[in-house]
Amino acid sequence: MTDASPYSSGSSFHDPFVLVGGTIHDPKNGLDGIVTDIWVEAGRIVCSPSDTKRFCHIDATGLIVMPGGIDLHSHVAGPKVNTGRRMSPQLGTRRRSHNQPSAIPTIHATGSLYASLGYTTVFDAAIATGAASLAAMELNDLPILDKGFYLLAADNTELLDALEAGQPDVIEGCISSIVRAGSGWGVKVANPGGAAFWKDSRGDHHDLDTPLPGRTLTSRTILERLAVGVQAAALPHPLHIHTSHLGLPGNWRTLFETMQTLDGLPAHLAHVQFHSYTGGDLDPDSFGSGVSKLLDCFHENKNLTLDVGQILFGKTVAMTGDPEAAEHLAHTTGVPWSAHDLWLEGGCGVLPVEYKEKNLIHSWQWAIGLEWFLSVNDPWRVVLSTDHPNGAHFTAYPILMQLLGDEAFRRDAFRRIHPAVQKHSPLASLSREYSIQELCIITRAAPAKIAGLPQKGHLGVGADADITLYRPNHQLAEMFAMPAAVYKSGRLVNENGHCRNLSAGQHLRALHAQ
């Protein structure tokens, strides 16, 4: 068949086809800027066939070809998202004068906006077990993307009873039952045991070894036994941990203790930027970065992975499976807030937030996130995220990619933040730049590996034909903001920022109901 352009107006290619002459970035298969062809049939990548006449030839010459992006930690469904839309209606609609998407887009807009960046898979990181059926219905309406969620199972009385009893087979069975019934992909623990302290009016300033009200169970024991139980249940994704003391000065110590507690167990640490602060009563120094105090422990514990939860400056809405932390932040900043779902044994706190360049704390948060990205020595253990929408909207990912891949751009931004942070942040001495291959790792290959998705995040034979084509551009924010073409399961779904197909993606379930 004749060659065609992957980004010509009105094209509507469906497989079988072959992408010819593209520059391939496929870290899992060791392809780093290699020019080769990608063959697609029946929604999968296939070997070069003996009969090539059936295949439409699509000219990808001069384009960068990557697997579809995977967002391992986002918030796109469930009651918390709808609460956020109601709470901040001024952020809930497109502001046409600035061509800026809503802070919390509709479920239909979410799918098409992710696809317009080259993303093809997303996970919601905090769904209460009692709200799982509602979240599943919402995700069914999320177009294009494959999608799943992690259940806040550790807030359930049944599971807490099993963890307290300490019988491994009972814990494993309880985890499997909750995940199967809730159609989840994994288990999330947010501030282990925190809801019990909060509902008992004790606040959120307990340490990992304080027994939960009315129990002998501690937060440390929850972490240990839950991580073992998730591994025993053979879930594809390890325990997803939002540890205690989110956002509090001095909380680097809690993250350090959490990493030490896991001691070789597989686990994923969520939005570590929000857990890496010095200061407070336990530290003689002021609020600042605790990243250097945490790096050695993280590097030594090879079974740990993390996402950063980078903040970017501007208005957004915070939503967290840790309503105790949301209440503390709301009282500190004086903004309205909401908590919900606690009667369902698990909940979320929601409140509006604005990050400002000249604010001392916000500047530290921005710098701490980038310090994590630039200091971890293995990009396969790091996932790009803003903890959407908590740190920033996911449509800001291209800006974050340029901050990581362009030192001059990052230094220009650094010069605009609070002068005290400019003076004291370790970020000032970090000159590392992520390569295109490394950006591909932290947005595709690593999240696929960490999530337990062997058919995604690469372009090898048998992989899902989730493929993104970018035009090379030294301005990385421009390059990653506007793919030339995006294919989901072999179908062209986006072309030059225009949606071409709203087909439904899969709901990713770890365990199917019997």
Summary of the structure (lengths in Angstrom):
residues: 514
radius of gyration: 22.2
end to end distance: 46.5
largest distance: 72.4
contacts: 1928
relative contact order: 0.17
helix: 38%
strand: 23%
